[in-house]
């Protein structure tokens, strides 16, 4: 194994940890936009406020792993994705301000709650648009980005990938709320989770089917990667089918397990069809990587930090474990 391949383990770990952990709380932000009951909104916000800042640690680590370990890719990606990345960062900042402001109120504050939901919506959409624009291919001349500020759009493909990401995050948010709540809130999110999983299936299929037609990227479906992407597609489809059924069953964590299967299958599909190309269609991980001496330094440094990140995040989730319960409408009327 080349040292740059080993470094990609850290990149993939940071990427997956971010979209799984921050994905569910972005999804909960989307759910607050779909609910009109302030008590349920406040309960969902509480689930996010427990550990949202720890979740975003992985976004910082992802930026570090790309900047330090894959400088060529980082230098090309930034100018190619300036618009969605800057919108994403501003929306994450705005969303963070809204979360802190909501903490100052005893109940739900509609203006800051709306800001929290819209920040989640814009951040999630921009992440999907940026990833779709990158996956469809980046125009380069040598080692320099040669496209324009809206090249990532790829004839609307970025919109499709952005909407697909919002569906994924909505599913993840609904699964997390379902597993960590009781009463009216739990009943409320179940149909939303089913709808998100049902819509995510054709949206994901459309993303992969249309990808070769919208940009220079080439899907590599032959050779040794063949079993990987096929297995990934099967796990992805199975996860979607399971999570659709799991909402409404007694196993509270069932939708969470199904959502994790969707993430795992999607990752296997992505790596099986694209690796080792980190910037489709031409630049590989080996071409984009830093010298071995730099990678060794980074592996030691990041490897030493990972146990600390895992420790404080695990402590946060353990400390704030347990279910939330929102009064049923009948109980509220009886009081």
N, C-alpha and C positions, 0 to 999 in steps of 0.2 A: 504494500500500500504506500502510495506517495504521501509525503507529509501534509500536502495540501488537502488530500482526501480525508486525513485524520482531522484536520482543522475544520472541515465541513461538518463534522459531528457537532462541534460547538455552535456553528452557524445554524444548523437545522434544529438543535435543541432550543436555542434562544427563539427562533422563529415559531416553533411549535408551541413552546411554553407561552409565548405572548398571545398567539391567536386563540389558544385554548382558554387561558386565564382572563386576559382582558376581553376576549371575545364574548364571554358570558356576561360581563358587566356592561359592555356596550349594548349587548342584546337586551339586557334589563332596562337600559335607558330607552331603547326603542319601545319596549312594552309599556313604559309610562306614558308614551304618546298615544297609545291605543286604548288606555283605560281612563275613564272619567271620574272614578271614585278616588278622592284624595287620600282616604285611609289606605287603600290598596297601593296607591302610588308611593305613599310614605313608607310602607312596609318593604316595597321593592327597593326603594332608595337605601333603606337600612341594610339590605343584603349587599348592596354595592359598597357602601361606606365602610364595611368591615375590613376590606383588604384591597381596595382598588389601587392605592398608591404602590403597594407591593407588587401587584400584577404588572404595572407599567415599568418595573425594574427590568423586565425582560426585553422591553423595547429599547432601552438604553444599551443593554448587553448586545442585542442584535446589531445596533448601529456600530458598536465598538468592534464586534467580530468582522463586520464587513469593511470598516475603515482600516483596521489594523491588519487583518489577514488577507483581504482581497482588495487592495487599493485601486487596481485598474478598474474593477467592476464598480467600486464606489464612485470613482471619478467620472465614470460614464453615466451611471444611474442618476446621480443628482441633477445634472442639467437636463436629462431626458424626462425626469419626473418632477421638476420644480413645482408645477402648479398643484398636482394632487398632494404632494408631500407637504408643501407649505400650508395648504388648506387643512390637511390632517393635523399638523402640529398646532395651528391656531385653534382648531376646534377642540383638541385635547386640552389645551390650556384653558379655553373658555369653559369646557366641561368640568375641569378641576376646580375652577373658581366657583362654578355653580354648586358643586358638591359641598365645598367648604361653606358657602353662604347658606345652603339648606340646613347645615348642621347648627346654625345659629337660631333656627326657628323650632318651636315645639312641635309643629305639624308641617304639613305640606304647604310650601309657598309657591303659588302657581307660576309666577314669572320666572323665578329661579329654577323651578321644576321644568318649565318649558325650555329654558336654556340648557338644562341638563340633558333633556331628550333630544333636542336639536343638535347639540354637540356630539352626542352619541351617533346620531344619524349621519352627520357630515363626516365624522371620523371614520366610521365603518365603510361608508360609500367610497371615500377617497382611498382607503387602504385597498379595497377591491379593485378600484379603477387603476391604481398604480401597479398592483400586481398583474392585472390583466394586460396592461400596456407593456409591462416588462416581459411577460410570458409570450406575447405575440411577436416580440422581436424588437431590437433596438438598432437603428441605423447608425453605423460607425464608419469612419474613414481612418483605417489604421487602428490606433488606440484612442481616438477622439470621437466624441459624439457628433454626428453630422446631420441630425434631424432638426426639427423646429420645436417650439414650446408646446405645441399640441399634437406632436407626432404620436404620443402615447395613446391618443384617442382611437386610432385604428378603425376608422369608419363606424364608430359607435360601439366597438367591442368593449371598450373600457366601461361603458354604461352597463352592458350586460354583466360583466364581471363584478362591477360595483353592486348591482342589485342582487346578484347571487351571493355575494358576501354578506349583505344585509339579511338575506334569508337564513344563511348559516348562523349568523350571530343571534338572530331572533330565536331560532331553534335552540341554540345553546343557552340563551337567557331563560327561555321558557322551561327548559329541562332543569336548570339550576333552581329556579323559583319553585317548581313542582316538587323537587327533592327537599327543599328547605322551608316549606311553608305548610300551613294547614288551613282548613276552612274555605271561605269564599275565594281567597286569593289562589289557592291551589286549584280549585274548580275552574277559575277564570282563565288560567293560562293553558290548561290542557287543550282546548280546541285551537288556541293560537299555535301551540306547538305542533299539533297535527297538521294544520294548514301550512305552516312553514316547511315541514318535512315533505309534504305532498308537492309543494311548489319548488322545493330545492332540487328534487330529482330531475325534472325536465330542464331546469335552469342550468344545472351542472352538465347535463348531457349536451345542451346547446353550446356551452362554453368550449367543450372539447371538440365537438363536431365542426364548429365554425372557425376554430383557431387556425387551421392551415390556410384558410381562405382570406384572412384579414391582414396577415403580416408575413414577414420572411421566415418566421420560425418553422422548423421542420420537426414533426413528431417521429421519434425513432421507435417504431413498433416491431422491429425485427432483431434478431441476435439474442444475446444472453439476457437482455432486459425484458423479453417477451413475457416470461412467467411473472415478473414483478408487477408490471402494470395490469396484467389480467387479474392476478390475485387482489391487487388494490381495488380494481373496479368491482370485483365480487364483494369484497368487504364493505366498500362504500355503499353498494346497493343493498346489501344485507343490513347494514347499520340503519339506513333510512327506513327500510321496511320494519325493522324491530322498533325503532323509536316511535314510529307512527302508532304501532300497536301498544307500546309501553305506557303512553299517556292514558291514564284512567285505570291502570292495574294497581295492585296492592304494593308492588315493589317500587318504593318511592324513588330509588336511584336508577330505575330502569331506563328512563329517558337520558340520564347522564351517561350511562354505559353505551347506549346506542349512539349518542352524539360523539363520544370518544371514538367509537368504531368508524364513524363518518370521517373524523379527522385522520385516523390512521390510514384508512383506505384512500383518502384523497392524497395524503403524503406519498404513499407507495405509488399511486398513479402518476403523480407529478415527477417523482424521481425516476421511475421506470421509463417514462417517455422523454425525459430531458437530460438527465445526468450523463456526462459530466459538464454539460453546457450550462454555465451560470448566467450568461447573457446571450440568449439565442439571437441569431442562428450560428455564430462563429466562435465566440470567446468561451473557452473552457475554464474550469476551476484551476487547472495547472497553469494556464497562461495568466490568469488574473491574480494569482497568489503572490504574497510577499516572499522574499528569500527565506531559505530554511532557518537561518539563524534568528530571523524575526519571528517566524512561526513557533520555534521552540520557546522563545521568550514569552510569547503570548499564551502558548499552551500551559506553561507553568503558572503564569499570572492568573489567567482566567480559571484554570483548574483549581487554584487555591481559593478563589472567590466564590466558586459555585457552592461549596458546602455552606458558606455563610448565607448566601441567598436562599438556599433550600431551608436552612434552619429558621431564619426569621419569618419566611413565608409560611412554613409549617406551623410555627408558633402562633401566627396570626389566625390561621384557619382553625387551629385547635382551641384557641382562646374564645373565639366567637362562634363555636360550633352550636348546633341546636336549631330548632325550627321556630319560625315566626307564625303567628296566627292572627288573622283578621276576622273580626266578628262577621258572622253571616248576616245578610240583610234582615232576616227575621228577628235576630237577636237585637240588632240596632233599632228596629222599629218598636220592639217591646220595652226598651229603656225609656 
